[in-house]
Amino acid sequence: MSRNLNAKIVIIGSGISGIAAADRLVKAGYNHVRILEATSRSGGRIKTGKLGDSIVEIGANWIHGPSEENPIFCLARKYGLLDPEALTPENQAIDIGGHPPWTSNVFSSSGQKLNVEDYSPALEMFAELLNESAEFQNQKGEPCASVGDFIRAEVKQKAAEKWKDVDPATRSLQLCVISNMLKVECCVNGSHSMDEVGLGAFGQYKTLPGLDCTFPRGYEGLIKNLMSELPDGLVTYNRPVRCVHWNNALKGENPVTVQCDDGEKIVADHVIVTVPLGYLKKHHSTLFQPPLPLHKLHSIHRLGFGTNNKIFVEFDEPWWDPDCEVIYLVWEDEESMVDQVPDVQRSWIKKLFGFTVLKPTERYGHLLCGWIAGHESEYMETLSEQDVTHDVTQLVRRFTGNPTITPRRTLRSQWFHDIWTCGSYSHIGKGCSEQDLDNMMEPLPPKGSQSQPLQVLFAGEATHPCYFSTVHGALLTGLREADRLISHYSSVNPSKLPMSKL
């Protein structure tokens, strides 16, 4: 097969996976590459904003595992976007297993700041069980369907053994701390509840070494640098796609037609779809004609996609310790180890597990980022700024026991109501397996079809088998699909290529 540099390639979505795919194809010499972007900006779920004078991340927050294997880290280093400490060999060598060793302050709903010994047994037990949850991968017969069920069952059993001599009040507090940790994990996983995160394939997610770091001048700096390397005019903005007509019956030159919302029809040899899984779940039935194959549809339904939002809160003075990096808020009525609230409208704020502290203070002032996932988070998006500020103020006053604390200003994200995203990022749903992740990235038409191959390709974080939910995962999938096309057109017969290249 000759290397057809004139193949017409359309990429849907100008997030980092779409940009990475376009960059790889353009640098390989392809002349007809274009990106169609529904919104007026590039970056997708990488979105930087401002609160007062501070630069804050509305979307992607960290480089997870900033080390040599992480392409985001390598690009950020190349473009000079990181603080010096993030570049040190020590920083790259630390392996945190996905959970940074942050210094914490813990407050209770009765207005007490807890001592480390009050809550450390629960933290240790939870960390241990979370590690165990990742060990069922590829073993048939995990004991429960979800991570939430497994952790609750194990805590009950272990608490009966380890805490049998502990007084009831202390024991109750430990269980309430476990509830808080489950809420933390809802944010980490982008799920409503850990009862919705599948246990069997939980270990599919892999971490990279390196202490998570941020972009001092904003994550969007990465997007700007990447965009500057693409030819002008390659991205068409405000151009939503209505339908991808693939496998066109007339075996003409171009098997795919991309129909835009404004009526424009674009013919193509290949389309790389990089839309978020949340959007795919909602619109797959109208987005593809003919419909997606059943096995692919089932995987789209089984994989989880939830909402994780941020509420930035600025204060005149800190009410946390100078060395504090994360604040946990423990409700003392949650010994049943719950990670969802019974009445979302009345008590949505209970789902907010606490805050991360934005550092350094010289850069951010006294600024916290509150984290909230799930349906409570989706409900929060519907409230006015004043309502959110009021509820957060009452929460902080209650947990600190200080009735005068008043935030200077707040800002929140609203990812669920973003019509092009419909949430935040993907997780392993109940009943999910490795096969579902394989199905997500399988191109159309499926294997064994007699039609022209590689008409529709799929990229984006939810199509990465082990780095789903991350920016580096998204970027790698864009490169993967570009390389799939480059291999397809290389002089080597694609069937002779090793699988890793396809």
C-alpha positions as CSV (number, residue, x, y, z in Angstrom):
1,M,0.0,0.0,0.0
2,S,1.6,3.3,-1.0
3,R,2.0,6.1,1.5
4,N,-0.9,8.3,0.5
5,L,0.0,11.7,1.9
6,N,-3.1,13.1,0.2
7,A,-5.6,11.1,2.3
8,K,-8.3,13.4,3.7
9,I,-8.3,13.2,7.5
10,V,-10.8,14.9,9.7
11,I,-10.3,15.1,13.4
12,I,-13.4,15.8,15.6
13,G,-12.4,17.8,18.7
14,S,-9.5,20.1,19.5
15,G,-8.7,18.8,22.9
16,I,-5.2,17.5,23.6
17,S,-5.8,14.1,21.8
18,G,-7.1,15.8,18.7
19,I,-4.2,18.3,18.7
20,A,-1.6,15.5,19.2
21,A,-3.1,13.4,16.4
22,A,-3.0,16.4,14.0
23,D,0.6,17.3,15.0
24,R,1.8,13.7,14.4
25,L,0.1,13.5,11.0
26,V,1.2,16.9,9.8
27,K,4.8,16.2,10.8
28,A,4.6,12.9,8.9
29,G,3.7,14.8,5.8
30,Y,0.0,14.5,5.5
31,N,-1.4,17.4,3.5
32,H,-5.1,17.2,4.2
33,V,-5.6,17.2,7.9
34,R,-8.2,19.4,9.6
35,I,-9.8,19.6,13.1
36,L,-13.4,20.5,13.6
37,E,-14.0,22.0,17.1
38,A,-17.5,22.6,18.4
39,T,-16.5,25.5,20.7
40,S,-14.6,28.7,20.2
41,R,-11.4,27.4,21.9
42,S,-8.8,24.6,21.8
43,G,-8.0,22.5,24.9
44,G,-11.2,20.8,25.8
45,R,-11.1,19.8,29.4
46,I,-7.8,21.7,29.8
47,K,-9.2,25.1,30.8
48,T,-7.4,27.8,32.8
49,G,-9.3,30.7,34.5
50,K,-8.7,33.5,36.9
51,L,-9.9,34.3,40.4
52,G,-8.9,37.8,41.3
53,D,-5.2,37.9,40.4
54,S,-4.7,34.1,40.7
55,I,-4.5,31.7,37.8
56,V,-6.7,28.7,38.5
57,E,-7.4,25.4,36.7
58,I,-11.1,25.0,35.8
59,G,-10.3,21.7,34.2
60,A,-7.2,19.4,34.3
61,N,-5.1,20.2,37.4
62,W,-1.9,18.2,37.7
63,I,0.6,16.4,35.6
64,H,0.1,13.0,37.2
65,G,3.4,11.2,37.4
66,P,5.8,13.8,36.0
67,S,8.7,11.6,34.8
68,E,10.4,10.6,31.6
69,E,7.6,8.2,30.6
70,N,5.0,11.0,30.7
71,P,4.7,12.9,27.4
72,I,2.9,15.8,29.1
73,F,5.9,16.3,31.5
74,C,8.4,16.1,28.6
75,L,6.5,18.7,26.6
76,A,6.0,21.0,29.6
77,R,9.8,20.8,30.2
78,K,10.6,21.4,26.6
79,Y,8.4,24.5,26.6
80,G,9.7,25.8,29.9
81,L,6.3,25.7,31.7
82,L,7.3,24.1,35.0
83,D,8.8,25.3,38.3
84,P,12.4,24.2,38.9
85,E,11.6,21.7,41.7
86,A,9.3,19.8,39.4
87,L,12.3,19.1,37.1
88,T,14.6,17.7,39.8
89,P,15.6,14.0,39.5
90,E,14.3,13.4,43.1
91,N,10.9,14.7,42.1
92,Q,10.7,12.4,39.1
93,A,11.9,9.4,41.1
94,I,9.2,9.6,43.9
95,D,6.6,6.9,43.3
96,I,3.4,8.0,45.1
97,G,1.1,5.3,43.6
98,G,-1.5,7.9,42.6
99,H,-1.9,9.4,46.1
100,P,0.4,12.3,47.0
101,P,1.8,12.2,50.6
102,W,0.1,15.5,51.5
103,T,0.2,17.1,54.9
104,S,-3.4,17.2,56.1
105,N,-5.6,19.2,58.6
106,V,-8.7,17.3,59.6
107,F,-11.8,19.1,61.0
108,S,-15.0,17.6,62.4
109,S,-18.6,18.7,62.0
110,S,-18.6,19.7,65.7
111,G,-16.0,22.3,65.0
112,Q,-12.9,20.5,66.3
113,K,-9.5,20.3,64.6
114,L,-8.5,16.6,65.1
115,N,-5.2,15.3,66.2
116,V,-3.3,13.0,63.8
117,E,-3.7,10.0,66.2
118,D,-7.5,10.5,66.1
119,Y,-7.8,9.7,62.4
120,S,-4.5,8.0,61.2
121,P,-5.7,4.4,61.9
122,A,-8.7,5.0,59.5
123,L,-6.4,6.5,56.8
124,E,-4.0,3.6,57.0
125,M,-6.7,1.0,56.8
126,F,-8.3,2.8,53.9
127,A,-5.0,3.1,51.9
128,E,-4.4,-0.6,52.5
129,L,-7.9,-1.6,51.2
130,L,-7.6,0.7,48.2
131,N,-4.4,-1.1,47.2
132,E,-6.1,-4.4,47.7
133,S,-8.9,-3.3,45.5
134,A,-6.5,-3.0,42.6
135,E,-5.3,-6.6,43.0
136,F,-8.4,-8.4,41.6
137,Q,-7.5,-7.5,38.0
138,N,-7.5,-10.6,35.8
139,Q,-8.3,-12.9,38.7
140,K,-11.7,-14.4,38.1
141,G,-14.1,-14.1,40.9
142,E,-13.7,-10.8,42.7
143,P,-15.7,-10.9,46.0
144,C,-17.9,-7.9,45.2
145,A,-19.1,-6.0,42.1
146,S,-17.8,-2.6,43.2
147,V,-14.9,-1.0,45.1
148,G,-17.3,0.6,47.5
149,D,-18.9,-2.7,48.5
150,F,-15.5,-4.3,48.9
151,I,-14.1,-1.5,51.1
152,R,-17.2,-1.3,53.4
153,A,-17.3,-5.1,53.9
154,E,-13.5,-5.2,54.6
155,V,-13.6,-2.3,57.0
156,K,-16.5,-3.9,59.0
157,Q,-14.5,-7.1,59.3
158,K,-11.1,-5.4,60.1
159,A,-12.7,-2.9,62.5
160,A,-14.2,-5.8,64.5
161,E,-10.7,-7.3,64.9
162,K,-8.4,-4.2,65.2
163,W,-10.7,-1.7,67.0
164,K,-12.6,-4.1,69.3
165,D,-11.0,-2.5,72.4
166,V,-11.4,1.1,71.2
167,D,-14.1,3.2,72.9
168,P,-17.3,3.6,70.8
169,A,-16.9,7.3,70.1
170,T,-13.4,6.9,68.7
171,R,-14.5,3.9,66.7
172,S,-17.4,5.8,65.3
173,L,-15.1,8.7,64.3
174,Q,-12.8,6.2,62.4
175,L,-15.8,5.0,60.3
176,C,-16.7,8.7,59.6
177,V,-13.2,9.2,58.4
178,I,-13.6,6.2,56.0
179,S,-16.8,7.9,54.7
180,N,-14.7,11.0,53.9
181,M,-12.0,8.9,52.2
182,L,-14.7,7.3,50.0
183,K,-15.8,10.9,48.9
184,V,-12.2,11.7,48.1
185,E,-12.1,8.6,45.9
186,C,-15.3,9.7,44.1
187,C,-13.4,12.8,43.1
188,V,-10.3,10.9,42.1
189,N,-12.3,8.5,40.0
190,G,-14.9,10.9,38.7
191,S,-17.7,8.8,40.0
192,H,-21.0,9.5,41.9
193,S,-20.2,6.7,44.4
194,M,-17.5,4.1,44.8
195,D,-20.4,1.6,44.5
196,E,-20.4,2.5,40.8
197,V,-16.7,1.8,40.3
198,G,-16.1,-1.8,39.2
199,L,-13.8,-3.9,41.4
200,G,-12.7,-6.6,38.8
201,A,-10.9,-4.2,36.5
202,F,-10.1,-1.4,39.1
203,G,-6.4,-2.4,38.8
204,Q,-6.4,-1.6,35.0
205,Y,-5.4,2.0,35.9
206,K,-1.7,2.5,36.1
207,T,0.3,5.3,37.6
208,L,3.7,6.8,36.6
209,P,6.5,7.8,39.0
210,G,6.9,11.4,40.0
211,L,5.4,13.8,42.5
212,D,2.3,15.4,40.8
213,C,3.0,19.0,39.8
214,T,1.1,21.9,38.3
215,F,1.7,24.6,35.7
216,P,2.5,27.8,37.5
217,R,1.2,29.9,34.5
218,G,-1.7,27.6,33.7
219,Y,-2.2,24.3,31.9
220,E,-3.5,26.1,28.8
221,G,0.1,27.3,28.2
222,L,0.7,23.7,27.0
223,I,-2.1,24.0,24.5
224,K,-0.9,27.3,23.2
225,N,2.6,25.9,22.6
226,L,1.2,22.8,20.8
227,M,-1.1,24.9,18.7
228,S,1.7,27.2,17.6
229,E,3.3,24.2,15.9
230,L,0.2,23.4,13.8
231,P,-0.3,25.2,10.4
232,D,-2.6,28.2,10.6
233,G,-6.2,27.5,9.8
234,L,-6.0,23.8,10.5
235,V,-8.7,24.1,13.2
236,T,-12.2,25.3,12.4
237,Y,-13.9,26.7,15.5
238,N,-17.6,26.8,16.4
239,R,-18.2,23.9,14.0
240,P,-20.1,21.2,15.8
241,V,-20.5,17.9,14.0
242,R,-24.0,16.5,13.7
243,C,-23.3,13.1,12.1
244,V,-20.5,10.9,10.8
245,H,-21.8,8.9,7.8
246,W,-19.4,6.0,7.4
247,N,-19.3,3.0,5.2
248,N,-20.9,5.0,2.4
249,A,-22.5,2.4,0.1
250,L,-21.2,4.0,-3.1
251,K,-17.6,2.7,-3.1
252,G,-16.3,6.1,-4.3
253,E,-13.0,7.6,-3.2
254,N,-14.1,8.8,0.2
255,P,-16.0,6.4,2.4
256,V,-16.8,8.9,5.1
257,T,-18.9,12.1,5.1
258,V,-18.9,14.4,8.1
259,Q,-22.1,16.4,8.4
260,C,-21.8,19.6,10.4
261,D,-24.6,21.4,12.4
262,D,-24.5,24.2,9.9
263,G,-25.2,21.8,7.0
264,E,-21.7,21.7,5.6
265,K,-20.7,18.2,4.4
266,I,-17.0,17.3,4.4
267,V,-15.8,14.1,2.6
268,A,-13.0,12.2,4.2
269,D,-11.0,9.0,4.0
270,H,-10.6,8.8,7.7
271,V,-12.2,10.5,10.7
272,I,-10.6,10.5,14.2
273,V,-13.3,11.0,16.8
274,T,-11.9,12.5,20.1
275,V,-15.2,13.6,21.8
276,P,-15.5,12.9,25.6
277,L,-17.2,9.6,26.7
278,G,-19.9,11.7,28.4
279,Y,-20.8,13.2,25.0
280,L,-20.6,9.8,23.3
281,K,-22.9,8.2,25.9
282,K,-25.5,10.9,25.2
283,H,-25.3,11.4,21.5
284,H,-23.9,8.1,19.9
285,S,-27.3,7.3,18.3
286,T,-27.4,10.4,16.2
287,L,-23.6,10.9,15.8
288,F,-23.0,7.8,13.7
289,Q,-24.7,6.5,10.7
290,P,-24.9,3.5,10.4
291,P,-25.0,3.0,14.2
292,L,-22.0,1.8,16.2
293,P,-21.6,-2.0,16.4
294,L,-23.3,-3.5,19.5
295,H,-20.1,-4.6,21.3
296,K,-18.8,-1.0,21.1
297,L,-22.1,0.4,22.3
298,H,-22.2,-2.0,25.3
299,S,-18.7,-0.9,26.2
300,I,-19.7,2.8,26.0
301,H,-22.6,2.1,28.3
302,R,-20.5,0.0,30.8
303,L,-17.6,2.4,31.2
304,G,-18.3,5.1,33.8
305,F,-18.2,8.8,33.2
306,G,-19.0,11.2,36.1
307,T,-18.6,14.7,37.3
308,N,-15.9,16.1,39.5
309,N,-16.1,19.9,40.1
310,K,-14.0,22.4,41.9
311,I,-15.1,25.3,44.1
312,F,-12.3,27.9,44.5
313,V,-12.5,29.9,47.8
314,E,-10.3,32.8,48.7
315,F,-9.9,34.1,52.2
316,D,-8.2,37.1,53.8
317,E,-6.4,35.0,56.4
318,P,-5.7,31.2,56.5
319,W,-7.6,29.1,59.0
320,W,-5.4,26.1,58.3
321,D,-1.8,25.3,59.3
322,P,1.1,26.9,57.3
323,D,2.4,23.5,56.2
324,C,-1.1,22.1,55.3
325,E,-1.7,20.9,51.8
326,V,-5.1,19.2,52.1
327,I,-8.1,19.8,54.4
328,Y,-10.5,17.0,55.2
329,L,-14.0,17.6,56.6
330,V,-15.3,14.7,58.6
331,W,-19.1,14.5,59.3
332,E,-19.7,12.8,62.7
333,D,-23.0,11.3,61.6
334,E,-21.6,9.2,58.8
335,E,-20.4,6.0,60.5
336,S,-22.4,4.0,58.0
337,M,-19.5,4.8,55.6
338,V,-21.6,6.6,53.0
339,D,-20.2,8.5,50.0
340,Q,-23.6,9.9,48.8
341,V,-26.1,12.1,50.5
342,P,-29.7,11.1,51.0
343,D,-31.2,14.5,50.2
344,V,-29.2,16.1,47.5
345,Q,-31.0,19.5,47.5
346,R,-30.8,20.0,51.3
347,S,-27.4,18.6,52.0
348,W,-25.4,18.6,48.7
349,I,-22.5,20.3,50.5
350,K,-21.8,17.1,52.6
351,K,-20.4,15.5,49.5
352,L,-17.6,18.1,49.4
353,F,-14.7,16.1,51.0
354,G,-12.6,19.2,51.8
355,F,-10.1,21.4,50.1
356,T,-6.6,21.3,48.6
357,V,-4.4,24.4,49.5
358,L,-3.0,26.3,46.5
359,K,0.6,27.0,47.0
360,P,2.8,29.0,47.2
361,T,1.0,31.6,49.2
362,E,3.1,34.4,47.4
363,R,1.5,33.3,44.1
364,Y,-2.1,32.5,45.3
365,G,-2.7,34.3,48.5
366,H,-5.0,32.3,50.8
367,L,-6.8,30.2,48.2
368,L,-8.4,26.8,48.6
369,C,-9.8,24.5,46.0
370,G,-12.9,22.5,47.2
371,W,-13.6,19.2,45.5
372,I,-17.0,17.6,45.0
373,A,-18.1,14.7,42.7
374,G,-21.3,13.0,41.7
375,H,-25.0,14.0,41.5
376,E,-24.4,16.4,44.4
377,S,-21.8,18.1,42.3
378,E,-24.2,18.3,39.3
379,Y,-26.8,19.8,41.6
380,M,-24.3,22.4,42.8
381,E,-23.9,23.6,39.2
382,T,-27.6,24.6,39.1
383,L,-27.3,26.9,42.1
384,S,-26.4,30.6,41.9
385,E,-22.9,31.8,42.8
386,Q,-24.4,33.5,45.9
387,D,-26.0,30.2,47.1
388,V,-22.8,28.3,46.6
389,T,-20.8,30.9,48.4
390,H,-23.4,30.9,51.3
391,D,-23.3,27.2,51.7
392,V,-19.5,27.0,51.6
393,T,-19.3,29.8,54.1
394,Q,-21.6,28.0,56.5
395,L,-19.6,24.8,56.1
396,V,-16.3,26.4,56.9
397,R,-17.8,28.2,59.9
398,R,-19.3,25.0,61.2
399,F,-16.1,22.9,60.9
400,T,-13.7,25.5,62.2
401,G,-16.1,26.7,65.0
402,N,-15.4,30.2,63.9
403,P,-18.6,32.1,63.0
404,T,-16.9,35.1,61.5
405,I,-14.9,33.5,58.7
406,T,-16.0,34.9,55.3
407,P,-14.6,34.1,51.9
408,R,-13.4,37.1,49.8
409,R,-14.5,35.5,46.5
410,T,-15.4,32.1,45.0
411,L,-15.5,30.5,41.6
412,R,-16.8,27.0,40.6
413,S,-16.5,24.7,37.6
414,Q,-19.7,23.4,35.9
415,W,-18.5,20.4,33.8
416,F,-21.8,18.4,33.8
417,H,-23.7,21.3,32.2
418,D,-21.0,21.8,29.6
419,I,-23.0,20.4,26.6
420,W,-19.8,19.2,24.8
421,T,-18.4,17.3,27.8
422,C,-21.4,16.2,29.9
423,G,-19.2,15.5,32.9
424,S,-15.5,15.3,33.8
425,Y,-13.7,12.0,33.0
426,S,-14.0,8.2,32.7
427,H,-13.7,5.4,35.3
428,I,-14.1,1.6,35.3
429,G,-17.8,1.0,35.7
430,K,-19.3,-2.1,37.4
431,G,-19.0,-5.2,35.1
432,C,-16.3,-3.6,33.1
433,S,-13.3,-5.6,31.8
434,E,-10.2,-5.0,29.8
435,Q,-12.2,-6.0,26.8
436,D,-14.4,-2.9,27.1
437,L,-11.3,-0.7,27.0
438,D,-10.2,-2.5,23.8
439,N,-13.6,-2.1,22.3
440,M,-13.5,1.7,23.0
441,M,-10.4,2.1,20.8
442,E,-11.4,-0.3,18.0
443,P,-11.7,1.5,14.7
444,L,-14.7,1.2,12.3
445,P,-15.5,-0.9,10.4
446,P,-14.7,-3.7,12.9
447,K,-12.2,-6.4,12.2
448,G,-13.2,-8.9,9.5
449,S,-15.2,-6.4,7.5
450,Q,-14.7,-6.3,3.8
451,S,-15.1,-2.5,3.7
452,Q,-12.3,0.0,3.4
453,P,-10.5,-0.2,6.8
454,L,-9.9,2.6,9.3
455,Q,-12.8,4.8,8.3
456,V,-13.6,6.0,11.9
457,L,-10.9,6.0,14.6
458,F,-11.4,6.7,18.3
459,A,-9.1,8.7,20.6
460,G,-9.5,10.5,23.9
461,E,-8.8,9.7,27.6
462,A,-11.6,7.1,27.8
463,T,-9.9,5.0,25.0
464,H,-6.6,4.5,26.9
465,P,-6.4,1.0,28.4
466,C,-4.5,2.1,31.6
467,Y,-4.2,5.9,31.7
468,F,-7.9,6.7,31.2
469,S,-9.0,9.9,33.0
470,T,-5.6,11.6,32.5
471,V,-4.2,14.2,30.1
472,H,-1.2,12.0,29.3
473,G,-3.6,9.2,28.5
474,A,-5.6,11.5,26.1
475,L,-2.4,12.7,24.4
476,L,-1.1,9.2,23.9
477,T,-4.4,8.0,22.3
478,G,-4.2,10.9,19.8
479,L,-0.7,9.8,18.8
480,R,-1.8,6.1,18.7
481,E,-4.5,6.8,16.2
482,A,-2.3,9.0,14.0
483,D,0.3,6.2,14.1
484,R,-2.4,3.7,13.1
485,L,-3.0,5.7,10.0
486,I,0.6,6.2,9.2
487,S,1.3,2.5,9.6
488,H,-1.7,1.8,7.4
489,Y,-0.2,3.9,4.6
490,S,3.4,2.7,5.1
491,S,4.9,0.6,2.4
492,V,4.8,-2.4,4.8
493,N,1.7,-4.6,4.6
494,P,-0.2,-3.6,7.8
495,S,-1.0,-7.2,8.6
496,K,2.7,-7.8,9.0
497,L,3.2,-5.0,11.5
498,P,3.5,-6.0,15.2
499,M,0.3,-5.3,17.2
500,S,2.0,-2.6,19.3
501,K,2.3,-0.5,16.1
502,L,-1.3,-0.8,15.2
